[in-house]
Amino acid sequence: MNTPLAEALSVVLLAAVLGFAVVRPKGLPEAVLAVPAAGIVIATGAIPLDHAREEAARLGPVVGFLAAVLVLAHFCDVEGLFQACGAWMARWAAGSPGRLLTAVFALASVITAVLSLDATVVLLTPVVFATAARAGVRARPHLYACAHLSNTASLLLPVSNLTNLLAFETSGLSFTRFAALMALPWVVAIGVEYLVFRRFFRDDLSAAAHSPEPGETPELPLFALITVGCTLAGFVVASTLGVEPAWVAAAGALVLAGRALVRRRATPLAVVKAASPAFLAFVLALGVVVRAVVDNGLADALGHVVPTGSGLPALLGIAALAAVLANLINNLPAVLVLLPLSAAAGPGAVLAVLLGVNIGPNLTYAGSLATLLWRRIVHGHGQDVHLGHFTRLGLIATPAALVSAVAALWLSLQVV
């Protein structure tokens, strides 16, 4: 296929795949269109077969890790970890909306960093909704916090987000050095978001709370906590030994899933479903379609506008470009496109891309798949989410958090 036709076809298919993922007609999985689209770009020659294989091989370990983390988070929920979190939030808040928001920020930040953003969106959001109802406070600020922190709080560890894993592979950093460089941007971005939320939702947070309903206090699931702690320690050890983090995540998932199977609290089919194979197929197929777009001109076009260097102005420019691209084509395609272009400038530029694609999606619904999934979950609980309201919050919080986080990253690069 000649270049203009290949370029047009790949762009149209990418737009169709992303549009389908946003709308998900009749609740169909994202892979329903993504997999055929990947087959079309290969069959028509829009992407050479060896390039498709190369992209699949690059994404393979990332997809394997994602599957393991999804299983790990699911069986943490089966063990009762998230119910225990909800009980702790309710006790600590004691009917105060402001204290509950603080508790949600603390828990969502830790859960996103340790168990990935999917755990915050899929498992913590319903718990937060129920906790707000039991505490007699307005749910909106606490639910919006889950959406924003599923993106912003995923900056800390290579295992916190699918985009992080891709950046981690490109950066050449060790697990501990990655975390050390991102610790300050993580804290700063979350802090800025918290201040914005306190101001933006001041009416909701100052509203009188109804009498909180007493609830049961579940036992703390020590086995799940110990397993997660050992898995995190395993990531650090594996990084020093050059072992893929997917193997460590798989070990942690196997421990919790095996315990559930032995105790007959789950079936083998439930374990497979927890890994979300349709979503994994979507990630692989999307990577192939994005590679076709990159090969057919997008990389050349962006290569002229991506800032070079590792100074503060360059890092700000890279992060801003990544944020804009994430809101135009979603953050996963954006990181796949920008990482090869920024890798030559060093790990600072790669991490600036990560700041842009992780914080930037808070601006619009379509910025990340996590936000789209969060919206569906919130709607399923009968809570209205207005586009204008979400966007106004994003216009205030996103630039402030992004600029502050980039400045913190620049400082970390000088010090760490």
C-alpha positions as CSV (number, residue, x, y, z in Angstrom):
1,M,0.0,0.0,0.0
2,N,1.4,3.4,-0.9
3,T,2.1,5.9,1.9
4,P,-0.9,8.3,1.6
5,L,-3.4,5.4,1.5
6,A,-1.6,3.6,4.4
7,E,-1.6,6.8,6.4
8,A,-5.3,7.5,5.8
9,L,-6.3,4.0,6.6
10,S,-4.3,3.7,9.8
11,V,-5.6,7.1,11.0
12,V,-9.2,6.2,10.3
13,L,-8.9,2.8,12.0
14,L,-7.3,4.4,15.1
15,A,-10.1,7.0,15.3
16,A,-12.7,4.2,14.9
17,V,-11.0,2.0,17.6
18,L,-10.8,4.9,20.1
19,G,-14.4,6.0,19.3
20,F,-15.6,2.5,19.9
21,A,-13.7,2.3,23.2
22,V,-15.3,5.5,24.3
23,V,-18.9,4.6,23.3
24,R,-18.8,0.8,23.8
25,P,-22.1,0.2,22.0
26,K,-24.3,-2.4,23.8
27,G,-21.4,-2.8,26.3
28,L,-19.3,-4.7,23.8
29,P,-15.6,-5.1,24.8
30,E,-13.1,-2.7,23.2
31,A,-11.4,-5.6,21.5
32,V,-14.4,-6.3,19.2
33,L,-13.2,-3.5,16.8
34,A,-9.5,-3.2,17.8
35,V,-8.6,-6.8,16.9
36,P,-10.1,-6.7,13.4
37,A,-8.5,-3.2,12.9
38,A,-5.1,-4.6,13.7
39,G,-5.7,-7.4,11.2
40,I,-6.7,-4.9,8.5
41,V,-3.5,-2.8,8.9
42,I,-1.5,-6.0,8.7
43,A,-3.4,-7.6,5.8
44,T,-3.4,-4.4,3.7
45,G,0.3,-3.8,4.2
46,A,-0.2,-0.5,6.1
47,I,2.2,-2.0,8.6
48,P,4.8,-4.6,7.7
49,L,4.3,-8.0,9.4
50,D,7.7,-7.8,11.1
51,H,6.8,-4.4,12.6
52,A,3.6,-5.9,13.9
53,R,5.5,-8.8,15.5
54,E,8.0,-6.4,16.9
55,E,5.3,-4.3,18.5
56,A,3.5,-7.4,19.9
57,A,6.8,-8.6,21.4
58,R,7.5,-5.2,23.0
59,L,4.0,-5.1,24.5
60,G,4.0,-8.8,25.5
61,P,5.7,-8.4,29.0
62,V,3.6,-5.3,29.7
63,V,0.3,-7.1,28.9
64,G,1.4,-10.1,31.0
65,F,2.1,-7.8,33.9
66,L,-1.3,-6.1,33.5
67,A,-3.1,-9.5,33.6
68,A,-1.3,-10.5,36.8
69,V,-2.0,-7.1,38.5
70,L,-5.7,-7.4,37.5
71,V,-5.9,-10.8,39.1
72,L,-4.0,-9.6,42.2
73,A,-6.3,-6.7,42.7
74,H,-9.4,-8.8,42.2
75,F,-8.4,-11.3,44.8
76,C,-7.5,-8.6,47.2
77,D,-11.1,-7.6,46.9
78,V,-12.2,-11.2,47.4
79,E,-10.1,-11.2,50.6
80,G,-12.0,-8.1,51.8
81,L,-9.3,-5.5,51.5
82,F,-11.5,-2.8,49.9
83,Q,-14.4,-3.4,52.3
84,A,-11.9,-2.9,55.2
85,C,-10.7,0.3,53.5
86,G,-14.3,1.6,53.4
87,A,-14.8,0.8,57.0
88,W,-11.6,2.7,57.9
89,M,-12.7,5.7,55.9
90,A,-16.1,5.8,57.6
91,R,-14.6,5.6,61.1
92,W,-11.9,8.2,60.4
93,A,-14.3,10.6,58.7
94,A,-16.9,10.4,61.5
95,G,-19.5,12.1,59.4
96,S,-17.2,14.9,58.2
97,P,-17.2,15.5,54.4
98,G,-13.8,17.1,54.6
99,R,-12.2,14.3,56.6
100,L,-13.7,11.8,54.2
101,L,-12.2,13.6,51.2
102,T,-8.8,13.4,53.0
103,A,-9.3,9.7,53.6
104,V,-10.3,9.1,50.0
105,F,-7.2,11.0,48.7
106,A,-4.9,9.0,51.0
107,L,-6.4,5.6,50.2
108,A,-6.9,6.2,46.5
109,S,-3.3,7.4,46.1
110,V,-1.8,4.4,47.9
111,I,-4.1,1.9,46.1
112,T,-3.4,3.4,42.7
113,A,0.4,3.4,43.3
114,V,0.5,-0.2,44.7
115,L,-2.3,-2.1,42.9
116,S,-2.6,0.1,39.8
117,L,-5.2,2.6,38.7
118,D,-7.6,-0.2,37.7
119,A,-8.0,-1.2,41.3
120,T,-9.0,2.4,42.2
121,V,-11.5,2.7,39.4
122,V,-13.1,-0.7,39.5
123,L,-12.9,-1.7,43.2
124,L,-12.4,1.4,45.3
125,T,-15.0,3.7,43.5
126,P,-18.0,1.5,44.5
127,V,-16.7,1.4,48.1
128,V,-16.3,5.1,48.2
129,F,-19.9,5.6,46.9
130,A,-21.2,3.2,49.6
131,T,-19.1,4.9,52.3
132,A,-20.3,8.4,51.4
133,A,-23.9,7.2,51.5
134,R,-23.4,5.5,54.9
135,A,-21.7,8.6,56.3
136,G,-24.6,10.8,55.1
137,V,-22.4,13.1,52.9
138,R,-22.6,14.2,49.3
139,A,-20.8,11.7,47.1
140,R,-19.7,13.9,44.2
141,P,-16.3,15.2,45.5
142,H,-15.2,11.8,46.7
143,L,-16.2,10.0,43.5
144,Y,-14.4,12.7,41.4
145,A,-11.4,12.2,43.6
146,C,-11.3,8.5,42.5
147,A,-11.3,9.5,38.8
148,H,-8.5,12.1,39.2
149,L,-6.3,10.1,41.4
150,S,-6.6,7.0,39.2
151,N,-4.6,9.1,36.8
152,T,-2.5,11.5,38.9
153,A,-1.6,9.1,41.7
154,S,-0.3,6.5,39.2
155,L,3.0,8.3,38.8
156,L,4.9,6.7,41.6
157,L,5.9,3.2,40.6
158,P,6.6,1.5,37.3
159,V,3.8,-0.9,38.2
160,S,1.2,1.7,38.9
161,N,0.0,2.1,35.3
162,L,0.3,0.5,31.9
163,T,1.9,3.8,30.6
164,N,4.4,3.6,33.4
165,L,5.5,0.1,32.4
166,L,6.0,1.3,28.8
167,A,8.0,4.3,30.0
168,F,10.0,2.1,32.5
169,E,11.1,-0.2,29.6
170,T,12.2,2.9,27.6
171,S,13.9,4.9,30.4
172,G,16.6,2.3,31.3
173,L,16.0,3.2,35.0
174,S,16.0,0.7,37.8
175,F,12.8,0.1,39.8
176,T,14.1,2.0,42.8
177,R,15.6,4.9,40.8
178,F,12.3,5.3,38.9
179,A,10.4,5.5,42.2
180,A,12.9,7.9,43.7
181,L,12.7,10.3,40.7
182,M,8.9,10.2,40.7
183,A,8.3,10.4,44.4
184,L,8.4,14.2,44.6
185,P,6.3,14.8,41.5
186,W,3.8,12.2,42.9
187,V,3.4,14.0,46.2
188,V,3.3,17.5,44.6
189,A,0.7,16.6,42.0
190,I,-1.6,14.9,44.6
191,G,-1.1,17.9,46.9
192,V,-2.1,20.3,44.2
193,E,-5.2,18.2,43.3
194,Y,-6.2,18.1,47.0
195,L,-6.1,21.9,47.3
196,V,-8.1,22.4,44.1
197,F,-10.7,19.9,45.3
198,R,-11.1,21.6,48.7
199,R,-11.8,24.9,46.9
200,F,-13.8,23.5,43.9
201,F,-16.1,21.4,46.1
202,R,-16.3,23.8,49.1
203,D,-20.2,23.8,49.0
204,D,-20.4,20.0,49.0
205,L,-17.8,19.7,51.7
206,S,-19.5,22.3,53.9
207,A,-23.0,20.9,53.5
208,A,-24.5,19.4,56.7
209,A,-24.1,15.7,56.9
210,H,-27.0,13.4,57.7
211,S,-26.6,11.1,60.7
212,P,-24.1,8.4,59.7
213,E,-25.4,4.8,59.6
214,P,-23.5,2.4,61.8
215,G,-21.9,-0.3,59.8
216,E,-20.0,-3.5,60.4
217,T,-16.3,-3.4,60.9
218,P,-14.7,-6.2,58.8
219,E,-11.4,-7.8,59.9
220,L,-8.3,-6.5,58.3
221,P,-7.2,-9.1,55.6
222,L,-3.6,-9.6,56.8
223,F,-2.9,-12.4,54.2
224,A,-3.7,-10.0,51.3
225,L,-1.7,-7.2,52.9
226,I,1.3,-9.4,53.4
227,T,1.1,-10.8,49.9
228,V,0.9,-7.3,48.4
229,G,3.9,-6.2,50.6
230,C,6.0,-9.2,49.5
231,T,5.1,-8.5,45.9
232,L,6.3,-4.9,46.1
233,A,9.5,-6.1,47.7
234,G,9.8,-8.6,44.9
235,F,9.6,-5.8,42.3
236,V,12.7,-4.1,43.9
237,V,14.7,-7.4,44.0
238,A,13.7,-8.4,40.5
239,S,14.8,-5.0,39.2
240,T,18.3,-5.5,40.5
241,L,18.4,-9.0,39.0
242,G,17.1,-8.0,35.6
243,V,13.9,-10.0,36.0
244,E,10.7,-8.8,34.4
245,P,8.2,-7.4,36.9
246,A,5.5,-9.5,35.3
247,W,6.9,-12.7,36.9
248,V,6.8,-11.1,40.4
249,A,3.2,-9.9,39.8
250,A,2.3,-13.3,38.5
251,A,3.7,-14.9,41.7
252,G,1.6,-12.6,43.9
253,A,-1.5,-13.2,41.8
254,L,-0.9,-16.9,42.0
255,V,-0.7,-16.9,45.8
256,L,-4.0,-15.0,46.3
257,A,-5.8,-16.8,43.5
258,G,-4.5,-20.2,44.7
259,R,-5.7,-19.4,48.2
260,A,-9.2,-18.5,46.9
261,L,-9.3,-21.7,44.7
262,V,-8.3,-23.9,47.6
263,R,-10.9,-22.3,49.9
264,R,-13.5,-22.7,47.1
265,R,-14.1,-18.9,47.0
266,A,-13.3,-18.8,43.3
267,T,-13.2,-21.1,40.2
268,P,-10.6,-21.3,37.5
269,L,-12.9,-19.5,35.2
270,A,-13.2,-16.6,37.7
271,V,-9.4,-16.3,37.7
272,V,-9.4,-16.1,33.9
273,K,-12.1,-13.5,33.9
274,A,-10.3,-11.5,36.5
275,A,-7.4,-11.2,34.1
276,S,-9.8,-9.5,31.6
277,P,-8.5,-11.3,28.4
278,A,-10.6,-9.1,26.1
279,F,-9.0,-5.9,27.5
280,L,-5.5,-7.5,27.1
281,A,-6.3,-8.3,23.4
282,F,-7.4,-4.7,23.0
283,V,-4.1,-3.4,24.3
284,L,-2.1,-5.5,22.0
285,A,-4.3,-4.7,19.0
286,L,-4.3,-1.0,19.8
287,G,-0.5,-1.1,19.9
288,V,-0.3,-2.5,16.4
289,V,-2.8,0.1,15.0
290,V,-0.8,2.9,16.7
291,R,2.4,1.5,15.3
292,A,0.9,1.7,11.8
293,V,0.0,5.4,12.4
294,V,3.5,6.1,13.6
295,D,5.2,4.3,10.7
296,N,3.1,6.2,8.2
297,G,4.0,9.8,9.1
298,L,2.9,10.7,12.7
299,A,6.4,10.1,14.1
300,D,7.9,12.4,11.4
301,A,5.3,15.1,12.1
302,L,5.7,15.0,15.9
303,G,9.5,14.8,15.6
304,H,9.5,18.4,14.5
305,V,7.6,19.7,17.5
306,V,8.9,17.5,20.4
307,P,11.2,19.7,22.5
308,T,14.8,18.5,22.9
309,G,16.9,18.6,26.1
310,S,16.3,18.0,29.7
311,G,16.0,21.6,31.0
312,L,12.9,22.8,32.7
313,P,11.5,24.6,29.6
314,A,12.0,21.4,27.5
315,L,10.4,19.2,30.2
316,L,7.4,21.5,30.4
317,G,7.1,21.5,26.6
318,I,7.3,17.7,26.4
319,A,4.7,17.2,29.2
320,A,2.3,19.7,27.7
321,L,2.5,18.1,24.3
322,A,1.9,14.7,25.9
323,A,-1.1,16.0,27.8
324,V,-2.6,17.5,24.7
325,L,-2.0,14.3,22.6
326,A,-3.5,12.2,25.4
327,N,-6.7,14.2,25.3
328,L,-6.8,14.0,21.5
329,I,-6.1,10.3,21.0
330,N,-6.1,8.8,24.5
331,N,-3.1,8.4,26.8
332,L,-2.1,4.9,25.8
333,P,-1.6,5.7,22.1
334,A,0.0,9.0,23.1
335,V,2.7,7.3,25.2
336,L,3.3,4.7,22.4
337,V,3.9,7.5,20.0
338,L,6.0,9.8,22.1
339,L,8.3,7.4,24.0
340,P,10.5,6.6,20.9
341,L,10.7,10.3,20.1
342,S,11.8,11.3,23.6
343,A,14.1,8.4,24.5
344,A,17.2,10.0,22.9
345,A,16.9,13.0,25.3
346,G,17.3,10.7,28.4
347,P,15.2,9.5,31.2
348,G,14.1,13.0,32.2
349,A,12.3,13.5,28.9
350,V,10.7,10.0,29.1
351,L,9.4,10.8,32.6
352,A,8.1,14.2,31.4
353,V,6.1,12.3,28.8
354,L,4.7,10.1,31.6
355,L,3.6,13.2,33.6
356,G,1.8,14.5,30.6
357,V,-0.1,11.2,29.7
358,N,-0.9,10.5,33.4
359,I,-2.0,13.9,34.7
360,G,-3.3,15.3,31.4
361,P,-6.2,12.9,31.0
362,N,-8.0,14.5,33.9
363,L,-9.0,17.3,31.5
364,T,-11.5,15.3,29.5
365,Y,-13.5,12.0,29.7
366,A,-11.6,10.6,26.7
367,G,-8.1,11.2,28.0
368,S,-7.7,7.7,29.5
369,L,-9.5,4.4,29.5
370,A,-9.6,4.6,33.3
371,T,-11.7,7.7,33.2
372,L,-14.1,6.2,30.7
373,L,-14.5,3.1,32.9
374,W,-15.0,5.2,36.0
375,R,-17.8,7.1,34.3
376,R,-19.6,3.9,33.5
377,I,-19.2,2.7,37.1
378,V,-20.5,5.9,38.5
379,H,-23.5,6.0,36.1
380,G,-24.2,2.4,37.2
381,H,-24.6,3.6,40.8
382,G,-27.2,6.2,39.7
383,Q,-24.8,9.2,40.1
384,D,-24.9,12.0,37.5
385,V,-21.6,13.0,36.0
386,H,-21.9,16.2,33.9
387,L,-19.4,16.8,31.1
388,G,-19.2,20.6,31.9
389,H,-18.6,20.0,35.6
390,F,-15.9,17.5,34.9
391,T,-14.2,19.7,32.4
392,R,-14.3,22.8,34.6
393,L,-12.6,20.9,37.4
394,G,-10.1,19.6,34.9
395,L,-9.3,23.0,33.5
396,I,-8.3,24.2,37.0
397,A,-6.7,21.1,38.4
398,T,-4.8,19.6,35.4
399,P,-2.6,22.6,34.4
400,A,-1.8,23.4,38.0
401,A,-0.9,19.8,38.9
402,L,1.1,19.2,35.6
403,V,3.2,22.3,35.9
404,S,4.0,21.7,39.5
405,A,4.8,18.1,38.9
406,V,7.2,18.9,36.0
407,A,9.0,21.4,38.2
408,A,9.3,18.8,40.9
409,L,10.6,16.3,38.4
410,W,13.3,18.8,37.2
411,L,14.3,19.3,40.9
412,S,14.4,15.5,41.4
413,L,16.7,15.1,38.3
414,Q,19.1,17.6,39.8
415,V,19.2,16.0,43.3
416,V,18.6,12.2,43.0
